[in-house]
Amino acid sequence: MPEILLSILILVGAAFTFVGSLGLVRFRDFYTRLHGPTKATTLGVGCLLAASSIYFSFDGDLSLHEILVALFLFMTAPVSAHLLAKAALHLKLRSLAPAPEEDADTPSR
């Protein structure tokens, strides 16, 4: 039974990592390229680290290295993506997506 759980976690992790990497290659502008690795790859690496932690915990000792790496990844990936997006906005990097229209009900600033 544990082998099936580990196999599922590894396959799901590999699939998410692949989708995130594919998004980095396929998307055309900076903002959409930033979205793929920060969302999908974080989930993929999280699943792979969970599988590694479960596998190395079978000896009786709890493996905390992977859990610490996962916590570090989950805290730093969104922060670094936010800072990259803020830097791109500060540099006035253009997006290929059209700007959203303002509603008539929304007061302008």
TILUM-343140 format. One record per atom (N, C-alpha, C, O): atom name; x, y negated, z negated; residue in three letters; residue number from 1. Coordinates in steps of 0.001 Angstrom, whole numbers, plus 500000, padded with zeros to 6 digits. Last residue first. Layout:
name=CA&X=X&Y=Y&Z=Z&resn=ALA&resi=NUM
...
END
This chain:
name=N&X=490187&Y=443119&Z=509261&resn=ARG&resi=109
name=CA&X=491059&Y=442553&Z=508234&resn=ARG&resi=109
name=C&X=491604&Y=441232&Z=508630&resn=ARG&resi=109
name=O&X=492358&Y=440623&Z=507872&resn=ARG&resi=109
name=N&X=486711&Y=443609&Z=509971&resn=SER&resi=108
name=CA&X=488113&Y=443558&Z=510381&resn=SER&resi=108
name=C&X=488916&Y=442853&Z=509298&resn=SER&resi=108
name=O&X=488369&Y=442077&Z=508514&resn=SER&resi=108
name=N&X=484246&Y=445857&Z=508752&resn=PRO&resi=107
name=CA&X=484809&Y=444497&Z=508758&resn=PRO&resi=107
name=C&X=486281&Y=444548&Z=509160&resn=PRO&resi=107
name=O&X=487012&Y=445440&Z=508729&resn=PRO&resi=107
name=N&X=482314&Y=447989&Z=510681&resn=THR&resi=106
name=CA&X=483519&Y=447906&Z=509867&resn=THR&resi=106
name=C&X=484071&Y=446481&Z=509922&resn=THR&resi=106
name=O&X=484333&Y=445956&Z=511003&resn=THR&resi=106
name=N&X=480287&Y=447941&Z=512519&resn=ASP&resi=105
name=CA&X=479931&Y=447832&Z=511105&resn=ASP&resi=105
name=C&X=481146&Y=447621&Z=510206&resn=ASP&resi=105
name=O&X=481012&Y=447125&Z=509087&resn=ASP&resi=105
name=N&X=481513&Y=448430&Z=514915&resn=ALA&resi=104
name=CA&X=480928&Y=447093&Z=514727&resn=ALA&resi=104
name=C&X=480585&Y=446857&Z=513266&resn=ALA&resi=104
name=O&X=480584&Y=445715&Z=512807&resn=ALA&resi=104
name=N&X=484647&Y=450158&Z=514707&resn=ASP&resi=103
name=CA&X=483178&Y=450137&Z=514633&resn=ASP&resi=103
name=C&X=482704&Y=448699&Z=514447&resn=ASP&resi=103
name=O&X=483415&Y=447864&Z=513889&resn=ASP&resi=103
name=N&X=487363&Y=450235&Z=516962&resn=GLU&resi=102
name=CA&X=486795&Y=449742&Z=515711&resn=GLU&resi=102
name=C&X=485283&Y=449765&Z=515802&resn=GLU&resi=102
name=O&X=484705&Y=449436&Z=516838&resn=GLU&resi=102
name=N&X=488870&Y=453144&Z=518367&resn=GLU&resi=101
name=CA&X=488015&Y=451964&Z=518529&resn=GLU&resi=101
name=C&X=487500&Y=451541&Z=517160&resn=GLU&resi=101
name=O&X=487232&Y=452381&Z=516301&resn=GLU&resi=101
name=N&X=492268&Y=454207&Z=518110&resn=PRO&resi=100
name=CA&X=490845&Y=454367&Z=517801&resn=PRO&resi=100
name=C&X=490105&Y=453050&Z=517949&resn=PRO&resi=100
name=O&X=490653&Y=451979&Z=517687&resn=PRO&resi=100
name=N&X=494453&Y=454361&Z=520944&resn=ALA&resi=99
name=CA&X=494132&Y=453796&Z=519633&resn=ALA&resi=99
name=C&X=492644&Y=453968&Z=519360&resn=ALA&resi=99
name=O&X=491837&Y=453883&Z=520285&resn=ALA&resi=99
name=N&X=495273&Y=457470&Z=522584&resn=PRO&resi=98
name=CA&X=494690&Y=456116&Z=522579&resn=PRO&resi=98
name=C&X=494393&Y=455664&Z=521151&resn=PRO&resi=98
name=O&X=494120&Y=456478&Z=520269&resn=PRO&resi=98
name=N&X=498488&Y=459018&Z=522468&resn=ALA&resi=97
name=CA&X=497066&Y=459053&Z=522114&resn=ALA&resi=97
name=C&X=496510&Y=457632&Z=522124&resn=ALA&resi=97
name=O&X=497197&Y=456694&Z=521718&resn=ALA&resi=97
name=N&X=501124&Y=458562&Z=522760&resn=LEU&resi=96
name=CA&X=500367&Y=458803&Z=523986&resn=LEU&resi=96
name=C&X=498870&Y=458844&Z=523724&resn=LEU&resi=96
name=O&X=498072&Y=458719&Z=524652&resn=LEU&resi=96
name=N&X=502603&Y=455905&Z=520899&resn=SER&resi=95
name=CA&X=501976&Y=457213&Z=520954&resn=SER&resi=95
name=C&X=501240&Y=457349&Z=522275&resn=SER&resi=95
name=O&X=500783&Y=456356&Z=522842&resn=SER&resi=95
name=N&X=505701&Y=454154&Z=520487&resn=ARG&resi=94
name=CA&X=504364&Y=454301&Z=521072&resn=ARG&resi=94
name=C&X=503916&Y=455749&Z=521055&resn=ARG&resi=94
name=O&X=504713&Y=456680&Z=521177&resn=ARG&resi=94
name=N&X=507235&Y=452850&Z=517722&resn=LEU&resi=93
name=CA&X=507288&Y=453937&Z=518694&resn=LEU&resi=93
name=C&X=505878&Y=454201&Z=519196&resn=LEU&resi=93
name=O&X=504968&Y=454446&Z=518405&resn=LEU&resi=93
name=N&X=507937&Y=450806&Z=515933&resn=LYS&resi=92
name=CA&X=506903&Y=450590&Z=516951&resn=LYS&resi=92
name=C&X=507015&Y=451604&Z=518096&resn=LYS&resi=92
name=O&X=506904&Y=451255&Z=519271&resn=LYS&resi=92
name=N&X=509461&Y=451269&Z=513785&resn=LEU&resi=91
name=CA&X=510185&Y=451033&Z=515035&resn=LEU&resi=91
name=C&X=509253&Y=450782&Z=516213&resn=LEU&resi=91
name=O&X=509700&Y=450573&Z=517341&resn=LEU&resi=91
name=N&X=507409&Y=451829&Z=512009&resn=HIS&resi=90
name=CA&X=508220&Y=450624&Z=511799&resn=HIS&resi=90
name=C&X=509000&Y=450252&Z=513063&resn=HIS&resi=90
name=O&X=509175&Y=449073&Z=513372&resn=HIS&resi=90
name=N&X=506571&Y=454294&Z=513002&resn=LEU&resi=89
name=CA&X=505660&Y=453141&Z=513043&resn=LEU&resi=89
name=C&X=506426&Y=451834&Z=512884&resn=LEU&resi=89
name=O&X=506121&Y=450846&Z=513553&resn=LEU&resi=89
name=N&X=508850&Y=455782&Z=512409&resn=ALA&resi=88
name=CA&X=508426&Y=455643&Z=513802&resn=ALA&resi=88
name=C&X=507457&Y=454476&Z=513957&resn=ALA&resi=88
name=O&X=507522&Y=453748&Z=514947&resn=ALA&resi=88
name=N&X=508823&Y=455612&Z=509629&resn=ALA&resi=87
name=CA&X=509958&Y=455045&Z=510369&resn=ALA&resi=87
name=C&X=509588&Y=454840&Z=511832&resn=ALA&resi=87
name=O&X=509970&Y=453836&Z=512432&resn=ALA&resi=87
name=N&X=506455&Y=457003&Z=509100&resn=LYS&resi=86
name=CA&X=506557&Y=455596&Z=508731&resn=LYS&resi=86
name=C&X=507710&Y=454913&Z=509467&resn=LYS&resi=86
name=O&X=507584&Y=453761&Z=509881&resn=LYS&resi=86
name=N&X=507213&Y=459559&Z=510028&resn=ALA&resi=85
name=CA&X=506115&Y=458843&Z=510685&resn=ALA&resi=85
name=C&X=506153&Y=457353&Z=510355&resn=ALA&resi=85
name=O&X=505910&Y=456522&Z=511231&resn=ALA&resi=85
name=N&X=509255&Y=460132&Z=508186&resn=LEU&resi=84
name=CA&X=509558&Y=460076&Z=509617&resn=LEU&resi=84
name=C&X=508473&Y=459311&Z=510375&resn=LEU&resi=84
name=O&X=508776&Y=458509&Z=511258&resn=LEU&resi=84
name=N&X=507767&Y=460141&Z=505815&resn=LEU&resi=83
name=CA&X=508823&Y=459144&Z=505996&resn=LEU&resi=83
name=C&X=509230&Y=459024&Z=507460&resn=LEU&resi=83
name=O&X=509522&Y=457924&Z=507929&resn=LEU&resi=83
name=N&X=506075&Y=462337&Z=506286&resn=HIS&resi=82
name=CA&X=505509&Y=461001&Z=506060&resn=HIS&resi=82
name=C&X=506554&Y=459922&Z=506301&resn=HIS&resi=82
name=O&X=506261&Y=458900&Z=506922&resn=HIS&resi=82
name=N&X=507957&Y=464389&Z=506459&resn=ALA&resi=81
name=CA&X=507118&Y=464078&Z=507622&resn=ALA&resi=81
name=C&X=506509&Y=462686&Z=507493&resn=ALA&resi=81
name=O&X=506435&Y=461942&Z=508471&resn=ALA&resi=81
name=N&X=508961&Y=464335&Z=503834&resn=SER&resi=80
name=CA&X=509851&Y=464006&Z=504947&resn=SER&resi=80
name=C&X=509054&Y=463680&Z=506213&resn=SER&resi=80
name=O&X=509439&Y=462784&Z=506965&resn=SER&resi=80
name=N&X=506619&Y=465074&Z=502454&resn=VAL&resi=79
name=CA&X=507269&Y=463793&Z=502170&resn=VAL&resi=79
name=C&X=508175&Y=463390&Z=503330&resn=VAL&resi=79
name=O&X=508160&Y=462237&Z=503760&resn=VAL&resi=79
name=N&X=506038&Y=467653&Z=503423&resn=PRO&resi=78
name=CA&X=505103&Y=466544&Z=503654&resn=PRO&resi=78
name=C&X=505738&Y=465168&Z=503428&resn=PRO&resi=78
name=O&X=505424&Y=464212&Z=504137&resn=PRO&resi=78
name=N&X=508552&Y=468974&Z=502621&resn=ALA&resi=77
name=CA&X=508096&Y=468909&Z=504022&resn=ALA&resi=77
name=C&X=507073&Y=467790&Z=504244&resn=ALA&resi=77
name=O&X=507235&Y=467026&Z=505196&resn=ALA&resi=77
name=N&X=508885&Y=468978&Z=499803&resn=THR&resi=76
name=CA&X=509698&Y=468092&Z=500638&resn=THR&resi=76
name=C&X=509196&Y=467972&Z=502074&resn=THR&resi=76
name=O&X=509407&Y=466929&Z=502694&resn=THR&resi=76
name=N&X=507073&Y=470772&Z=498640&resn=MET&resi=75
name=CA&X=507133&Y=469394&Z=498161&resn=MET&resi=75
name=C&X=507860&Y=468474&Z=499139&resn=MET&resi=75
name=O&X=507485&Y=467310&Z=499285&resn=MET&resi=75
name=N&X=507431&Y=473152&Z=499971&resn=PHE&resi=74
name=CA&X=506089&Y=472578&Z=499961&resn=PHE&resi=74
name=C&X=506075&Y=471149&Z=499439&resn=PHE&resi=74
name=O&X=505162&Y=470386&Z=499758&resn=PHE&resi=74
name=N&X=510189&Y=473601&Z=499423&resn=LEU&resi=73
name=CA&X=509713&Y=473393&Z=500797&resn=LEU&resi=73
name=C&X=508356&Y=472705&Z=500814&resn=LEU&resi=73
name=O&X=508148&Y=471771&Z=501588&resn=LEU&resi=73
name=N&X=510147&Y=473987&Z=496654&resn=PHE&resi=72
name=CA&X=510936&Y=472898&Z=497220&resn=PHE&resi=72
name=C&X=510460&Y=472568&Z=498627&resn=PHE&resi=72
name=O&X=510339&Y=471397&Z=498987&resn=PHE&resi=72
name=N&X=508535&Y=476280&Z=496571&resn=LEU&resi=71
name=CA&X=508097&Y=475041&Z=495918&resn=LEU&resi=71
name=C&X=508848&Y=473837&Z=496463&resn=LEU&resi=71
name=O&X=508254&Y=472787&Z=496707&resn=LEU&resi=71
name=N&X=510217&Y=478057&Z=497992&resn=ALA&resi=70
name=CA&X=508885&Y=477728&Z=498512&resn=ALA&resi=70
name=C&X=508362&Y=476439&Z=497878&resn=ALA&resi=70
name=O&X=507804&Y=475593&Z=498576&resn=ALA&resi=70
name=N&X=512409&Y=478207&Z=496254&resn=VAL&resi=69
name=CA&X=512604&Y=477692&Z=497611&resn=VAL&resi=69
name=C&X=511256&Y=477262&Z=498207&resn=VAL&resi=69
name=O&X=511169&Y=476218&Z=498853&resn=VAL&resi=69
name=N&X=511146&Y=479369&Z=494035&resn=LEU&resi=68
name=CA&X=511737&Y=478040&Z=493918&resn=LEU&resi=68
name=C&X=511963&Y=477404&Z=495289&resn=LEU&resi=68
name=O&X=511737&Y=476207&Z=495468&resn=LEU&resi=68
name=N&X=510458&Y=481824&Z=495143&resn=ILE&resi=67
name=CA&X=509395&Y=480945&Z=494654&resn=ILE&resi=67
name=C&X=509920&Y=479516&Z=494511&resn=ILE&resi=67
name=O&X=509213&Y=478560&Z=494830&resn=ILE&resi=67
name=N&X=512933&Y=482923&Z=495670&resn=GLU&resi=66
name=CA&X=512043&Y=482611&Z=496781&resn=GLU&resi=66
name=C&X=510929&Y=481662&Z=496362&resn=GLU&resi=66
name=O&X=510509&Y=480801&Z=497136&resn=GLU&resi=66
name=N&X=513915&Y=483253&Z=493040&resn=HIS&resi=65
name=CA&X=514627&Y=482436&Z=494017&resn=HIS&resi=65
name=C&X=513705&Y=481993&Z=495152&resn=HIS&resi=65
name=O&X=513704&Y=480825&Z=495542&resn=HIS&resi=65
name=N&X=512643&Y=485025&Z=491389&resn=LEU&resi=64
name=CA&X=512184&Y=483645&Z=491354&resn=LEU&resi=64
name=C&X=512866&Y=482761&Z=492396&resn=LEU&resi=64
name=O&X=512436&Y=481628&Z=492613&resn=LEU&resi=64
name=N&X=511625&Y=488177&Z=491049&resn=SER&resi=63
name=CA&X=512492&Y=487383&Z=491908&resn=SER&resi=63
name=C&X=511942&Y=485965&Z=492007&resn=SER&resi=63
name=O&X=510907&Y=485732&Z=492631&resn=SER&resi=63
name=N&X=511607&Y=490118&Z=488188&resn=LEU&resi=62
name=CA&X=510853&Y=489145&Z=488967&resn=LEU&resi=62
name=C&X=511822&Y=488276&Z=489759&resn=LEU&resi=62
name=O&X=512746&Y=487699&Z=489184&resn=LEU&resi=62
name=N&X=512535&Y=493503&Z=488162&resn=ASP&resi=61
name=CA&X=512904&Y=492115&Z=487869&resn=ASP&resi=61
name=C&X=512107&Y=491184&Z=488776&resn=ASP&resi=61
name=O&X=511956&Y=491433&Z=489972&resn=ASP&resi=61
name=N&X=511580&Y=495781&Z=489329&resn=GLY&resi=60
name=CA&X=511202&Y=495511&Z=487955&resn=GLY&resi=60
name=C&X=511532&Y=494090&Z=487540&resn=GLY&resi=60
name=O&X=510877&Y=493531&Z=486660&resn=GLY&resi=60
name=N&X=511894&Y=496142&Z=491988&resn=ASP&resi=59
name=CA&X=512862&Y=496793&Z=491104&resn=ASP&resi=59
name=C&X=512527&Y=496598&Z=489638&resn=ASP&resi=59
name=O&X=513160&Y=497217&Z=488783&resn=ASP&resi=59
name=N&X=510106&Y=494533&Z=493350&resn=PHE&resi=58
name=CA&X=509729&Y=495921&Z=493116&resn=PHE&resi=58
name=C&X=510683&Y=496636&Z=492160&resn=PHE&resi=58
name=O&X=510306&Y=497651&Z=491574&resn=PHE&resi=58
name=N&X=510917&Y=492037&Z=494061&resn=SER&resi=57
name=CA&X=510394&Y=492189&Z=492707&resn=SER&resi=57
name=C&X=509998&Y=493631&Z=492392&resn=SER&resi=57
name=O&X=509593&Y=493918&Z=491266&resn=SER&resi=57
name=N&X=511551&Y=492007&Z=496730&resn=PHE&resi=56
name=CA&X=512665&Y=492056&Z=495785&resn=PHE&resi=56
name=C&X=512208&Y=492142&Z=494338&resn=PHE&resi=56
name=O&X=513047&Y=492308&Z=493453&resn=PHE&resi=56
name=N&X=508912&Y=491868&Z=497811&resn=TYR&resi=55
name=CA&X=509811&Y=492985&Z=498116&resn=TYR&resi=55
name=C&X=510924&Y=493110&Z=497079&resn=TYR&resi=55
name=O&X=511204&Y=494210&Z=496602&resn=TYR&resi=55
name=N&X=507946&Y=489400&Z=496864&resn=ILE&resi=54
name=CA&X=507272&Y=490655&Z=496489&resn=ILE&resi=54
name=C&X=508205&Y=491838&Z=496694&resn=ILE&resi=54
name=O&X=508281&Y=492720&Z=495839&resn=ILE&resi=54
name=N&X=509752&Y=487650&Z=498125&resn=SER&resi=53
name=CA&X=509644&Y=487678&Z=496667&resn=SER&resi=53
name=C&X=508986&Y=488968&Z=496183&resn=SER&resi=53
name=O&X=509427&Y=489559&Z=495197&resn=SER&resi=53
name=N&X=509204&Y=488166&Z=500826&resn=SER&resi=52
name=CA&X=510536&Y=488421&Z=500280&resn=SER&resi=52
name=C&X=510502&Y=488520&Z=498761&resn=SER&resi=52
name=O&X=511157&Y=489386&Z=498180&resn=SER&resi=52
name=N&X=506548&Y=487279&Z=500975&resn=ALA&resi=51
name=CA&X=506871&Y=488677&Z=501269&resn=ALA&resi=51
name=C&X=508239&Y=489051&Z=500696&resn=ALA&resi=51
name=O&X=508405&Y=490138&Z=500142&resn=ALA&resi=51
name=N&X=506959&Y=484574&Z=500373&resn=ALA&resi=50
name=CA&X=506115&Y=485396&Z=499493&resn=ALA&resi=50
name=C&X=506400&Y=486878&Z=499717&resn=ALA&resi=50
name=O&X=506484&Y=487646&Z=498760&resn=ALA&resi=50
name=N&X=508506&Y=483817&Z=502581&resn=LEU&resi=49
name=CA&X=509094&Y=483771&Z=501246&resn=LEU&resi=49
name=C&X=508274&Y=484569&Z=500239&resn=LEU&resi=49
name=O&X=508844&Y=485182&Z=499337&resn=LEU&resi=49
name=N&X=506581&Y=484143&Z=504593&resn=LEU&resi=48
name=CA&X=507816&Y=484937&Z=504629&resn=LEU&resi=48
name=C&X=508503&Y=484945&Z=503263&resn=LEU&resi=48
name=O&X=509025&Y=485976&Z=502839&resn=LEU&resi=48
name=N&X=504697&Y=482219&Z=503797&resn=CYS&resi=47
name=CA&X=504320&Y=483645&Z=503849&resn=CYS&resi=47
name=C&X=505555&Y=484540&Z=503850&resn=CYS&resi=47
name=O&X=505574&Y=485576&Z=503185&resn=CYS&resi=47
name=N&X=506304&Y=479891&Z=504069&resn=GLY&resi=46
name=CA&X=505710&Y=480255&Z=502780&resn=GLY&resi=46
name=C&X=505299&Y=481721&Z=502730&resn=GLY&resi=46
name=O&X=505530&Y=482394&Z=501726&resn=GLY&resi=46
name=N&X=506791&Y=479866&Z=506781&resn=VAL&resi=45
name=CA&X=507921&Y=480115&Z=505888&resn=VAL&resi=45
name=C&X=507415&Y=480470&Z=504493&resn=VAL&resi=45
name=O&X=508039&Y=481275&Z=503803&resn=VAL&resi=45
name=N&X=504120&Y=479308&Z=507591&resn=GLY&resi=44
name=CA&X=504836&Y=480498&Z=508035&resn=GLY&resi=44
name=C&X=505992&Y=480849&Z=507122&resn=GLY&resi=44
name=O&X=506153&Y=482006&Z=506732&resn=GLY&resi=44
name=N&X=503533&Y=476838&Z=506429&resn=LEU&resi=43
name=CA&X=502748&Y=478022&Z=506059&resn=LEU&resi=43
name=C&X=503472&Y=479313&Z=506433&resn=LEU&resi=43
name=O&X=503442&Y=480290&Z=505685&resn=LEU&resi=43
name=N&X=505482&Y=475337&Z=507792&resn=THR&resi=42
name=CA&X=505483&Y=475398&Z=506332&resn=THR&resi=42
name=C&X=504682&Y=476597&Z=505843&resn=THR&resi=42
name=O&X=505117&Y=477298&Z=504929&resn=THR&resi=42
name=N&X=504672&Y=475596&Z=510422&resn=THR&resi=41
name=CA&X=505916&Y=476234&Z=510014&resn=THR&resi=41
name=C&X=506018&Y=476311&Z=508499&resn=THR&resi=41
name=O&X=506591&Y=477265&Z=507972&resn=THR&resi=41
name=N&X=502254&Y=474112&Z=510472&resn=ALA&resi=40
name=CA&X=502272&Y=475547&Z=510733&resn=ALA&resi=40
name=C&X=503542&Y=476219&Z=510225&resn=ALA&resi=40
name=O&X=503478&Y=477307&Z=509654&resn=ALA&resi=40
name=N&X=503110&Y=471418&Z=509558&resn=LYS&resi=39
name=CA&X=501926&Y=472159&Z=509106&resn=LYS&resi=39
name=C&X=502113&Y=473671&Z=509251&resn=LYS&resi=39
name=O&X=502127&Y=474404&Z=508262&resn=LYS&resi=39
name=N&X=505520&Y=470580&Z=510596&resn=THR&resi=38
name=CA&X=505213&Y=470298&Z=509198&resn=THR&resi=38
name=C&X=504009&Y=471075&Z=508693&resn=THR&resi=38
name=O&X=503916&Y=471357&Z=507498&resn=THR&resi=38
name=N&X=505608&Y=471381&Z=513315&resn=PRO&resi=37
name=CA&X=506511&Y=471982&Z=512336&resn=PRO&resi=37
name=C&X=506122&Y=471727&Z=510884&resn=PRO&resi=37
name=O&X=506370&Y=472574&Z=510025&resn=PRO&resi=37
name=N&X=503296&Y=469755&Z=514363&resn=GLY&resi=36
name=CA&X=503468&Y=471206&Z=514471&resn=GLY&resi=36
name=C&X=504382&Y=471810&Z=513418&resn=GLY&resi=36
name=O&X=503945&Y=472694&Z=512681&resn=GLY&resi=36
name=N&X=503648&Y=466947&Z=513891&resn=HIS&resi=35
name=CA&X=502558&Y=467683&Z=513267&resn=HIS&resi=35
name=C&X=502800&Y=469193&Z=513257&resn=HIS&resi=35
name=O&X=502538&Y=469848&Z=512248&resn=HIS&resi=35
name=N&X=505655&Y=465979&Z=515482&resn=LEU&resi=34
name=CA&X=505874&Y=465998&Z=514043&resn=LEU&resi=34
name=C&X=504840&Y=466869&Z=513336&resn=LEU&resi=34
name=O&X=505130&Y=467460&Z=512296&resn=LEU&resi=34
name=N&X=504482&Y=465971&Z=517958&resn=ARG&resi=33
name=CA&X=505574&Y=466909&Z=517701&resn=ARG&resi=33
name=C&X=505860&Y=467028&Z=516218&resn=ARG&resi=33
name=O&X=506270&Y=468091&Z=515752&resn=ARG&resi=33
name=N&X=502758&Y=463833&Z=517653&resn=THR&resi=32
name=CA&X=502187&Y=465173&Z=517749&resn=THR&resi=32
name=C&X=503257&Y=466237&Z=517552&resn=THR&resi=32
name=O&X=502960&Y=467309&Z=517026&resn=THR&resi=32
name=N&X=504685&Y=461771&Z=517474&resn=TYR&resi=31
name=CA&X=503718&Y=461970&Z=516402&resn=TYR&resi=31
name=C&X=503082&Y=463355&Z=516454&resn=TYR&resi=31
name=O&X=502887&Y=463985&Z=515415&resn=TYR&resi=31
name=N&X=506211&Y=461863&Z=519882&resn=PHE&resi=30
name=CA&X=506827&Y=462085&Z=518579&resn=PHE&resi=30
name=C&X=505810&Y=462456&Z=517515&resn=PHE&resi=30
name=O&X=506052&Y=463371&Z=516728&resn=PHE&resi=30
name=N&X=504611&Y=463703&Z=522595&resn=ASP&resi=29
name=CA&X=505129&Y=462514&Z=521927&resn=ASP&resi=29
name=C&X=505553&Y=462835&Z=520497&resn=ASP&resi=29
name=O&X=505293&Y=463920&Z=519977&resn=ASP&resi=29
name=N&X=503959&Y=466295&Z=523571&resn=ARG&resi=28
name=CA&X=504708&Y=465350&Z=524394&resn=ARG&resi=28
name=C&X=505228&Y=464132&Z=523665&resn=ARG&resi=28
name=O&X=506231&Y=463564&Z=524097&resn=ARG&resi=28
name=N&X=504233&Y=469779&Z=522642&resn=PHE&resi=27
name=CA&X=503646&Y=468448&Z=522511&resn=PHE&resi=27
name=C&X=504568&Y=467407&Z=523126&resn=PHE&resi=27
name=O&X=505783&Y=467593&Z=523199&resn=PHE&resi=27
name=N&X=505938&Y=472056&Z=522969&resn=ARG&resi=26
name=CA&X=504882&Y=471752&Z=523929&resn=ARG&resi=26
name=C&X=504316&Y=470341&Z=523837&resn=ARG&resi=26
name=O&X=503952&Y=469762&Z=524860&resn=ARG&resi=26
name=N&X=507801&Y=472232&Z=520858&resn=VAL&resi=25
name=CA&X=508264&Y=472237&Z=522248&resn=VAL&resi=25
name=C&X=507188&Y=471700&Z=523195&resn=VAL&resi=25
name=O&X=507504&Y=470961&Z=524128&resn=VAL&resi=25
name=N&X=506249&Y=472188&Z=518577&resn=LEU&resi=24
name=CA&X=507371&Y=471257&Z=518686&resn=LEU&resi=24
name=C&X=507844&Y=471143&Z=520123&resn=LEU&resi=24
name=O&X=508247&Y=470065&Z=520558&resn=LEU&resi=24
name=N&X=504536&Y=474318&Z=519065&resn=GLY&resi=23
name=CA&X=503997&Y=472964&Z=519035&resn=GLY&resi=23
name=C&X=505088&Y=471919&Z=519164&resn=GLY&resi=23
name=O&X=504882&Y=470878&Z=519788&resn=GLY&resi=23
name=N&X=506341&Y=476405&Z=518731&resn=LEU&resi=22
name=CA&X=505753&Y=476186&Z=520049&resn=LEU&resi=22
name=C&X=505152&Y=474779&Z=520144&resn=LEU&resi=22
name=O&X=505249&Y=474128&Z=521184&resn=LEU&resi=22
name=N&X=506756&Y=476211&Z=516001&resn=SER&resi=21
name=CA&X=507873&Y=475975&Z=516917&resn=SER&resi=21
name=C&X=507376&Y=475703&Z=518331&resn=SER&resi=21
name=O&X=507932&Y=474864&Z=519040&resn=SER&resi=21
name=N&X=504179&Y=476866&Z=515090&resn=GLY&resi=20
name=CA&X=504775&Y=475578&Z=514762&resn=GLY&resi=20
name=C&X=505932&Y=475227&Z=515679&resn=GLY&resi=20
name=O&X=506075&Y=474076&Z=516091&resn=GLY&resi=20
name=N&X=503954&Y=479471&Z=516117&resn=VAL&resi=19
name=CA&X=503012&Y=478437&Z=516562&resn=VAL&resi=19
name=C&X=503567&Y=477042&Z=516261&resn=VAL&resi=19
name=O&X=503441&Y=476136&Z=517085&resn=VAL&resi=19
name=N&X=506017&Y=480745&Z=514671&resn=PHE&resi=18
name=CA&X=506064&Y=480673&Z=516127&resn=PHE&resi=18
name=C&X=505155&Y=479568&Z=516661&resn=PHE&resi=18
name=O&X=505545&Y=478816&Z=517554&resn=PHE&resi=18
name=N&X=505055&Y=480499&Z=512070&resn=THR&resi=17
name=CA&X=506333&Y=479883&Z=512426&resn=THR&resi=17
name=C&X=506458&Y=479733&Z=513934&resn=THR&resi=17
name=O&X=506948&Y=478714&Z=514422&resn=THR&resi=17
name=N&X=502704&Y=482024&Z=512262&resn=PHE&resi=16
name=CA&X=502627&Y=480594&Z=511952&resn=PHE&resi=16
name=C&X=503918&Y=479869&Z=512338&resn=PHE&resi=16
name=O&X=503877&Y=478760&Z=512869&resn=PHE&resi=16
name=N&X=503881&Y=484556&Z=512857&resn=ALA&resi=15
name=CA&X=502935&Y=483937&Z=513786&resn=ALA&resi=15
name=C&X=502829&Y=482431&Z=513542&resn=ALA&resi=15
name=O&X=502858&Y=481645&Z=514489&resn=ALA&resi=15
name=N&X=505449&Y=485054&Z=510597&resn=ALA&resi=14
name=CA&X=506101&Y=484929&Z=511903&resn=ALA&resi=14
name=C&X=505179&Y=484244&Z=512907&resn=ALA&resi=14
name=O&X=505637&Y=483441&Z=513721&resn=ALA&resi=14
name=N&X=503400&Y=485187&Z=508663&resn=GLY&resi=13
name=CA&X=504456&Y=484182&Z=508568&resn=GLY&resi=13
name=C&X=505156&Y=483962&Z=509897&resn=GLY&resi=13
name=O&X=505428&Y=482825&Z=510283&resn=GLY&resi=13
name=N&X=502001&Y=487413&Z=509603&resn=VAL&resi=12
name=CA&X=501320&Y=486122&Z=509521&resn=VAL&resi=12
name=C&X=502351&Y=484987&Z=509452&resn=VAL&resi=12
name=O&X=502190&Y=483955&Z=510103&resn=VAL&resi=12
name=N&X=504042&Y=489361&Z=509351&resn=LEU&resi=11
name=CA&X=503438&Y=489068&Z=510655&resn=LEU&resi=11
name=C&X=502729&Y=487713&Z=510665&resn=LEU&resi=11
name=O&X=502846&Y=486956&Z=511628&resn=LEU&resi=11
name=N&X=504552&Y=489256&Z=506581&resn=ILE&resi=10
name=CA&X=505625&Y=488978&Z=507541&resn=ILE&resi=10
name=C&X=505049&Y=488625&Z=508906&resn=ILE&resi=10
name=O&X=505518&Y=487687&Z=509551&resn=ILE&resi=10
name=N&X=502056&Y=489956&Z=505499&resn=LEU&resi=9
name=CA&X=502655&Y=488659&Z=505182&resn=LEU&resi=9
name=C&X=503747&Y=488283&Z=506183&resn=LEU&resi=9
name=O&X=503853&Y=487124&Z=506584&resn=LEU&resi=9
name=N&X=501790&Y=492545&Z=506584&resn=ILE&resi=8
name=CA&X=500818&Y=491504&Z=506931&resn=ILE&resi=8
name=C&X=501401&Y=490125&Z=506661&resn=ILE&resi=8
name=O&X=501264&Y=489220&Z=507485&resn=ILE&resi=8
name=N&X=503950&Y=493842&Z=505335&resn=SER&resi=7
name=CA&X=503881&Y=493753&Z=506796&resn=SER&resi=7
name=C&X=502928&Y=492655&Z=507244&resn=SER&resi=7
name=O&X=503228&Y=491915&Z=508181&resn=SER&resi=7
name=N&X=503207&Y=493652&Z=502654&resn=LEU&resi=6
name=CA&X=504427&Y=492996&Z=503118&resn=LEU&resi=6
name=C&X=504412&Y=492825&Z=504630&resn=LEU&resi=6
name=O&X=504815&Y=491782&Z=505146&resn=LEU&resi=6
name=N&X=500875&Y=495234&Z=502720&resn=LEU&resi=5
name=CA&X=500807&Y=493832&Z=502304&resn=LEU&resi=5
name=C&X=502024&Y=493062&Z=502802&resn=LEU&resi=5
name=O&X=501893&Y=491950&Z=503313&resn=LEU&resi=5
name=N&X=502039&Y=497678&Z=503472&resn=ILE&resi=4
name=CA&X=501026&Y=497067&Z=504332&resn=ILE&resi=4
name=C&X=500898&Y=495573&Z=504004&resn=ILE&resi=4
name=O&X=500823&Y=494743&Z=504910&resn=ILE&resi=4
name=N&X=503695&Y=498219&Z=501324&resn=GLU&resi=3
name=CA&X=504296&Y=498032&Z=502644&resn=GLU&resi=3
name=C&X=503324&Y=497357&Z=503604&resn=GLU&resi=3
name=O&X=503730&Y=496559&Z=504450&resn=GLU&resi=3
name=N&X=501924&Y=498643&Z=499205&resn=PRO&resi=2
name=CA&X=502731&Y=497408&Z=499233&resn=PRO&resi=2
name=C&X=503369&Y=497146&Z=500599&resn=PRO&resi=2
name=O&X=503562&Y=495994&Z=500987&resn=PRO&resi=2
name=N&X=500811&Y=501214&Z=500000&resn=MET&resi=1
name=CA&X=500000&Y=500000&Z=500000&resn=MET&resi=1
name=C&X=500854&Y=498721&Z=500000&resn=MET&resi=1
name=O&X=500533&Y=497789&Z=500737&resn=MET&resi=1
END
